[in-house]
Amino acid sequence: MGISEKIKILLIKRNMSQTELADKCLGITKNYFNNKLRQEKFTKEELEKMAKYLGATYNESPPPRQWFTLSDTREEI
């Protein structure tokens, strides 16, 4: 599962829209956010910022394994 799918799962779990995350967290338009999702082109800083906004932490380890951990339940996505 790619990082974009994991972001979508986080959004569902937090009952938040892509528009809200794009605008309030990253300060970008929904269209630009959707392009980044489609291409899986997020910087580590953007992923960390989104994780914090969504009440999670961003983690990575080699080989390129990326996941989020929900702060309240410790669930890994």
C-alpha positions, 0 to 999 in steps of 0.5 A, spaced: 500 500 500 502 506 497 503 512 502 497 516 498 492 510 500 495 511 507 493 518 507 486 516 505 485 511 510 487 517 515 482 522 513 477 517 513 479 515 520 479 522 522 472 524 518 476 529 515 476 531 507 482 532 502 480 539 501 480 541 509 487 537 509 490 541 503 487 547 505 488 548 513 494 543 514 498 544 507 496 551 505 495 548 498 489 547 493 485 541 493 487 540 486 494 540 487 493 536 493 490 531 488 496 531 484 501 530 489 496 524 491 496 521 484 503 521 484 505 520 491 510 526 491 510 528 498 516 531 502 518 528 509 516 535 512 509 535 508 508 527 511 510 529 518 505 536 518 499 532 515 501 526 521 501 531 526 494 535 524 491 528 523 493 526 530 498 521 528 506 520 527 509 519 521 515 513 520 519 510 515 525 505 515 529 502 509 527 499 504 522 505 503 517 503 508 512 508 510 507 508 515 503 512 520 501 511 527 495 514 530 496 517 537 490 515 540 490 508 539 497 506 537 494 503 530 499 503 524 497 504 517 
